[in-house]
Amino acid sequence: MTAELALALPILLALTAGLVWLLAVAVAQVRTVDAAREAARAMARGDDAGAALALGERVAPDGVRLSVRHVGDRVVVRARGRFSGPGGLFGAIPGATLEAEAVALAEEEGGGS
């Protein structure tokens, strides 16, 4: 029984590390999507481009950069970056590329009742 446990323990450790890594990548991807969405919404409601990008970068994981472009009456914010692998004993686990794009319709200025 002890020999089986000694063989199974490293496999269970590697499996656990892999699952934790996938969870970390998923959380980083969700934060990347949130960052693009927040910046697009801020730009659409007329905020300054610098302030809107700063808002998105506060939400984004480290290493993710935002870019903005206007397409007609829409604001398109693209977030892209790299999420590093855990390193150390788990150096064989690769990093992941994070990407997201958010589109928001620009609000009309001065329109209201």
FENHUTA-V88880 format. One record per residue. N is the residue number from 1. OMEGA is omega in radians with two decimals (NA if undefined). D_LAST is the distance of its C-alpha to the last C-alpha in whole Angstrom. Layout:
n={N | N}
omega={OMEGA | OMEGA}
d_last={D_LAST | D_LAST}
//
This chain:
n={1 | 2 | 3 | 4 | 5 | 6 | 7 | 8 | 9 | 10 | 11 | 12 | 13 | 14 | 15 | 16 | 17 | 18 | 19 | 20 | 21 | 22 | 23 | 24 | 25 | 26 | 27 | 28 | 29 | 30 | 31 | 32 | 33 | 34 | 35 | 36 | 37 | 38 | 39 | 40 | 41 | 42 | 43 | 44 | 45 | 46 | 47 | 48 | 49 | 50 | 51 | 52 | 53 | 54 | 55 | 56 | 57 | 58 | 59 | 60 | 61 | 62 | 63 | 64 | 65 | 66 | 67 | 68 | 69 | 70 | 71 | 72 | 73 | 74 | 75 | 76 | 77 | 78 | 79 | 80 | 81 | 82 | 83 | 84 | 85 | 86 | 87 | 88 | 89 | 90 | 91 | 92 | 93 | 94 | 95 | 96 | 97 | 98 | 99 | 100 | 101 | 102 | 103 | 104 | 105 | 106 | 107 | 108 | 109 | 110 | 111 | 112 | 113}
omega={-3.13 | 3.13 | 3.12 | 3.12 | 3.12 | 3.09 | -3.06 | -3.07 | 3.09 | 3.11 | 3.10 | 3.11 | 3.12 | 3.11 | 3.11 | 3.12 | 3.11 | 3.13 | 3.09 | 3.11 | 3.11 | 3.10 | 3.12 | 3.11 | 3.13 | 3.12 | 3.11 | 3.12 | 3.11 | 3.10 | 3.10 | 3.09 | 3.12 | -3.13 | 3.13 | -3.12 | -3.14 | -3.14 | 3.14 | 3.13 | 3.13 | 3.11 | -3.11 | 3.14 | 3.00 | 3.10 | 3.08 | -3.10 | 3.14 | 3.14 | -3.14 | 3.11 | 3.09 | 3.09 | 3.12 | -3.12 | 3.04 | -3.12 | -3.02 | 3.02 | 3.11 | 3.09 | 3.13 | 3.13 | -3.11 | 3.01 | -3.08 | 2.97 | 3.12 | 3.09 | -3.07 | 3.13 | 3.14 | 3.05 | -3.14 | 3.10 | 3.14 | 3.10 | -3.12 | 3.11 | -3.10 | 3.09 | -3.04 | 3.05 | -3.07 | 3.13 | -3.13 | 3.12 | -3.10 | -3.12 | 3.13 | 3.13 | -3.07 | 3.03 | -3.13 | 3.06 | 3.13 | 3.12 | 3.05 | 3.08 | 3.12 | 3.14 | 3.11 | 3.09 | -3.13 | 3.11 | 3.11 | 3.12 | 3.05 | 3.12 | -3.13 | -3.14 | NA}
d_last={77 | 77 | 77 | 74 | 72 | 73 | 72 | 69 | 67 | 67 | 65 | 63 | 62 | 61 | 59 | 57 | 56 | 55 | 53 | 51 | 51 | 49 | 47 | 46 | 45 | 43 | 41 | 41 | 39 | 37 | 36 | 36 | 33 | 31 | 31 | 30 | 27 | 26 | 27 | 25 | 22 | 22 | 22 | 19 | 17 | 18 | 21 | 24 | 27 | 29 | 27 | 26 | 30 | 31 | 29 | 30 | 34 | 34 | 33 | 36 | 40 | 42 | 43 | 40 | 38 | 34 | 33 | 30 | 30 | 27 | 27 | 25 | 21 | 23 | 24 | 28 | 30 | 33 | 35 | 39 | 42 | 45 | 46 | 50 | 53 | 54 | 57 | 60 | 62 | 59 | 59 | 60 | 56 | 54 | 51 | 48 | 45 | 42 | 39 | 35 | 32 | 29 | 26 | 22 | 20 | 18 | 14 | 12 | 12 | 9 | 7 | 4 | 0}
//
